[in-house]
């Protein structure tokens, strides 16, 4: 199936828009990837998608310019993805597991590697949905021991 120019433009703008808005959408909805590897592969896919989208937007009339901009954009996306991986959120093993629902309470840790001597910990309640987890901050005083099993 061959896509029309209009569909390629919509697809290309969607890719670019999603790449720029994903961190804000995830933060706004309080969701994150379950495993750090999923985030790594997600970012790896964008290294190829952004140059393709820019190449489609620029068009075939100016191939030399389009290829140059697409290659430069690829390096820019690679640099920004690498830069954004310096500080990542990781999650501890579950501290509590809900008896009846698919929920866990664990620490969300902002870790900046060698540049961070004191990582930030936040206690959160997580609910897994496919490759993602929805989280919300929770206070240990709010935990009802009748529904939660301490690990």
N, C-alpha and C positions, 0 to 999 in steps of 0.2 A: 504494500500500500504506500503510495507516494503522497506526502503531505503538500498541501498548497502553500504558497508564500504566506498567506494570512495565518494559517495554522502554525507555521514555523515561527512567525513573529510572536504569536500568543505564547507558544511554548517557550521561546527564548526569553521573553519578558518575565514569564512566570518563574523560570529558573533563577534569573537575576534577582527578582523580588524576593523569592524564598530564601536565597542565600543571605541577603542583607537583613531580613526580618526574623529568621529562625531564632536567634538568641532572645530577641524581645518577646516573640510568641511563647517560647518555652518558659521564660521567666514570668510572663503575664499569667499563663495557665498553670504554673507550678508543676511542670513536667520535665523529665529528664530521661536519658537513656538508662536502661537497667544496668548495662555493663559498659565500662569505658571503651571496650573494643568496638561496640556499636557506634559510638561517637567517632572513633578513629576512622572506621570504614565509611561512615557517613561523610566525613570531611574529605576523605580520599576521593570519593565519587565526584565531589564538587570541583576538584582540580581538573577533571576532564569536562565537566558540564559547562562551566563558566566560559572557557575559551570557545566551545562549540556554540553556545548561545550568542556570544559576541560576533562570531564569524557569520552566523545566520542573520544577525541584525544588520551588519555592515553590508552584506550582500555579495553577489558574485561579480559585480561590475568592477570593483576595485580589489581584486584578489590579493595583490601584493600588500596593500595596506591592511586588508582584513586579516591576512595571515600574521602580519607583524603585530597587530593589536591583539589578536587572539593569543599569540605566544607570550606577549608581555602580560596579558591578563592572567594567563596560566601561572606565570611566575609570581605575580602579585597575590593570587589566591593561595598558592603554595606558601608564600611568605606569611600571609595573614593567618592561614590555618596553623602553621607552625607556631606563630606568635601566640595564637589563642590557646595553644595546648600547654603553655608554660604554667598557667594556673588552671587547674581542673578540680571539679568536685568529685570526690569519691565517697563511698558509703561503707560504714562499718558493718560487721556481722549483726544480725538482728539482736536487739536487747530484749524485746518482747515480741511474741507472736500472738495474734488474735485467735481465740478458740474456734470461732464460727465463721469468720470472714477471711478473705485473702489480704490481710493487712499485717504490717510489721512496724515496729518502732526501732529506729536505728539512728546513728549519728550521721549527719551530712558534714563532710570535712572539705573545706577549701584548702587545697594543698598547692603550694607554689614551688615545690621541689627544693632545690638547694638554696633558693633565694628566701625561703620562708622558714624561720626557726621555730615559729609558734603558730601552727595551723589553727584556723577558726572552726569550732565545732558547734553544730546546731542539732538539737534533738528533733527528729521529724517522724511523722507517721506516714508510711508509704502504702500505696495501693498499686499493684502491678496490672498493666494493661498492655498486652502483646510485648513489644520491645521497649516499652516506656514504663515509667513509674510516675504516678501522681503523688506529690508530697505536700505536707502542710506541717508547720511548726506545732509542737505540742509541749506542754509543761508536764513534768513528771508527777505533779500533784493531781493532774486530771486523769491519770491512769486508774481505771477500775480493775482491781486485781481479780475480780470475778470473771472478766472477759479476756484478760491478757495473761499469758504464761511467760514468766521470766526465764530467759535463757542463760 
